[in-house]
Amino acid sequence: MLKNYRKSILLAVIFMAVLFFVFPSAAFAEDIQSSKIFTGSMKLLEDVGRALIIAAPIAGVPIIAYFWFRRGAADEMDQKGWNKRIVVALISVLGVELTGVIISVVMYYYV
């Protein structure tokens, strides 16, 4: 099932890349930097980076707190499972934060 999504995403990216290279004058720009497609994509990526930085802790903290409370109410065998969930959630939040920061830093250098 995951392979189908990967194929769909890969085909969409390839299709978009072909459109950018085959029809560069579609935005009626002299060069790629001044085209509406390029500037709009850059602004979109900047906004995505900022949104990830803001949304990751807002979504992650309640999830980690829920796992923490469930771990406290569980017996010894179930506590190991909840500990793993807490670690995975924490790593996921940090990964999303880092992704947002990387996107923001890279977009800062292109603007």
C-alpha positions in Angstrom: 0.0 0.0 0.0 2.9 2.4 0.8 4.5 1.5 -2.5 1.5 2.8 -4.3 1.7 6.2 -2.6 5.4 6.4 -3.3 4.8 5.7 -7.0 2.1 8.3 -7.1 4.3 10.9 -5.4 7.2 10.1 -7.6 5.0 10.4 -10.8 3.6 13.7 -9.6 7.1 15.1 -9.0 8.4 13.9 -12.3 5.3 15.3 -14.1 5.9 18.7 -12.4 9.6 18.7 -13.3 8.7 17.9 -16.9 6.2 20.8 -17.0 8.8 23.2 -15.5 11.4 22.3 -18.1 9.1 21.8 -21.2 7.0 24.9 -20.7 9.3 27.5 -19.0 7.5 30.3 -20.8 4.1 29.3 -19.3 4.5 31.9 -16.6 5.3 34.7 -19.2 8.6 35.5 -17.5 12.0 36.3 -18.9 13.8 33.9 -16.6 12.9 31.3 -14.0 13.7 33.6 -11.0 11.1 36.2 -11.9 8.4 33.7 -12.9 5.2 33.5 -10.9 5.6 29.7 -10.5 9.0 30.0 -9.0 8.3 32.9 -6.6 5.0 31.3 -5.6 6.8 28.0 -4.9 9.4 29.7 -2.8 6.8 31.5 -0.7 4.9 28.2 -0.3 8.1 26.5 0.9 8.8 29.3 3.3 5.3 29.1 4.7 5.5 25.3 5.1 8.8 25.6 7.0 7.2 28.1 9.4 4.0 26.0 9.8 6.1 22.9 10.7 8.0 24.8 13.3 4.8 26.0 14.9 2.6 22.9 14.5 5.0 20.2 15.7 5.1 21.2 19.4 1.3 22.0 19.3 0.5 18.5 18.0 3.3 16.6 19.8 3.0 17.8 23.4 -0.6 16.6 23.9 0.2 13.3 22.3 3.3 12.8 24.5 1.3 13.9 27.6 -1.4 11.3 26.7 1.2 8.6 26.4 2.8 9.7 29.6 -0.5 9.4 31.5 -1.4 6.1 30.0 2.1 4.8 31.0 1.4 5.8 34.6 -1.8 3.9 34.7 -0.4 0.7 33.0 1.1 -2.3 34.6 4.8 -3.2 34.2 4.5 -5.1 30.9 2.4 -2.3 29.3 4.8 0.4 30.5 7.5 -0.8 28.1 5.1 -0.3 25.2 4.1 3.2 26.4 7.8 4.1 26.9 8.5 3.1 23.3 5.5 5.2 22.1 6.8 8.2 24.1 10.2 7.9 22.6 8.8 7.6 19.0 6.5 10.6 19.5 9.4 12.7 20.9 11.7 11.8 18.1 9.0 12.5 15.6 8.3 16.0 17.0 12.0 16.7 17.0 12.3 15.4 13.4 9.4 17.6 12.2 10.9 20.6 14.0 14.3 20.0 12.4 12.7 19.6 9.0 10.9 23.0 9.4 14.1 24.7 10.5 16.1 23.2 7.5 13.4 24.3 5.1 13.4 27.8 6.6 17.2 28.2 6.5 17.4 26.9 2.9 14.6 29.3 1.8 16.4 32.2 3.6 19.4 31.7 1.4 17.4 31.6 -1.8 15.4 34.8 -1.1 
